[in-house]
């Protein structure tokens, strides 16, 4: 076997491993997580290339499973076109219903983060304690520090779970404030929850995936062939 064939075999094995990791991951698989499994010889750029190639292969084959990049990672989802069939089996929609106050607060945080509870309440004009507690429990927001001012209040920001729920790769995918204002300079987009945040993608999920278990031996890192 020549060097080129060895490289091809090595690449195929990496893609097989990544496919298996995606299959059992409940949350988007991050490049750093994949590298921990594959070994330090594999650069994040290599891993991203393999994942992108896998996604293209799935898309071209028009399979029932798709690979998407979301929340700074990659994830397997069922094809939204097949959701009606999937729901006949699972009867479970991957959806968290947020109240209007929760959406308002989440939109404010998403566009102005990091900010304090007092700053949020200054925009909404009502107490935000209960809503913040709910968003924290849903892992849509997190505490990222304290503001260097009187009382050193907590600072809140959005999370990867927030990006995943709304189908965003990053915060840069949020609509711009200019788009949301629609040309009206008096309109504050941060208090338009339904416009500011895109609806979650129509993804469905079946029962939790169980990974097949084999020998528990430590297989070590995956060797990279130069």
C-alpha positions, -999 to +999 in steps of 0.1 A: +000+000+000+015+033-010+014+066+009-016+080-009-037+048-001-026+050+035-038+086+037-071+077+021-076+049+046-067+072+075-091+099+063-119+073+059-113+060+094-115+096+109-147+102+091-162+070+105-152+079+140-167+114+136-199+099+123-201+077+153-195+106+177-222+126+160-246+097+162-243+094+200-239+132+208-270+147+224-256+182+219-237+197+190-202+181+187-175+207+192-142+206+173-123+206+206-143+176+218-137+157+186-100+164+189-099+151+224-111+118+210-090+116+179-058+129+194-037+161+192-022+151+158-055+162+142-058+199+138-092+216+142-091+226+105-087+189+096-116+179+117-138+207+103-129+196+068-140+160+075-172+171+091-180+194+062-174+166+038-196+143+058-224+169+058-221+172+020-222+135+015-254+132+036-270+161+017-261+147-017-274+113-008-307+128+004-308+106+034-333+108+062-306+122+085-288+155+079-257+170+094-259+207+103-235+232+118-251+248+148-240+264+181-203+263+171-205+226+166-220+199+143-251+178+149-271+150+133-308+158+129-337+142+110-347+158+077-374+184+085-394+171+055-398+138+073-410+152+106-445+140+102-433+104+099-409+107+128-436+122+150-458+092+143-433+071+161-419+095+187-448+119+194-421+142+207-413+176+192-380+192+199-394+224+211-393+246+242-422+270+244-411+304+257-436+330+271-437+365+257-418+379+287-391+352+283-387+360+246-385+397+253-358+392+280-339+367+258-339+392+229-326+420+251-298+398+264-289+385+230-284+419+214-270+438+244-250+412+263-235+411+288-258+431+310-273+431+345-308+424+358-313+462+365-304+470+329-328+444+316-356+458+338-347+493+326-356+482+290-387+461+298-400+483+326-410+453+348-393+429+372-372+403+355-362+380+384-386+352+376-379+353+339-341+352+344-345+322+367-365+304+340-339+312+313-311+300+336-329+267+342-333+262+305-296+270+300-304+297+275-285+322+295-256+321+320-238+343+345-206+355+329-192+378+357-200+409+377-202+445+366-176+467+382-201+492+398-219+497+431-230+463+444-212+444+416-244+430+401-243+398+380-238+400+342-259+377+320-252+364+285-266+338+261-252+302+258-246+276+232-279+260+241-295+293+230-278+291+196-288+255+193-324+261+201-328+289+175-307+271+149-279+297+149-242+291+142-232+322+161-246+355+174-236+370+140-265+351+125-291+372+144-310+397+123-294+431+124-311+458+144-316+478+112-335+449+096-357+446+126-364+483+129-376+483+093-365+518+087-382+532+117-355+551+138-379+552+168-384+515+171-361+496+196-355+461+182-344+448+216-381+448+228-395+430+197-391+394+208-408+376+180-390+396+153-356+397+171-353+360+176-358+335+147-381+306+153-364+273+163-358+250+133-385+223+128-362+196+140-375+164+156-357+138+177-364+102+184-359+084+217-324+088+232-298+070+211-280+042+228-244+035+218-234-001+213-208-011+238-178-032+230-145-039+249-136-012+274-100-012+264-083+022+259-078+024+222-056+055+224-054+083+198-062+078+161-029+077+142-025+104+115-007+092+084+015+119+067 
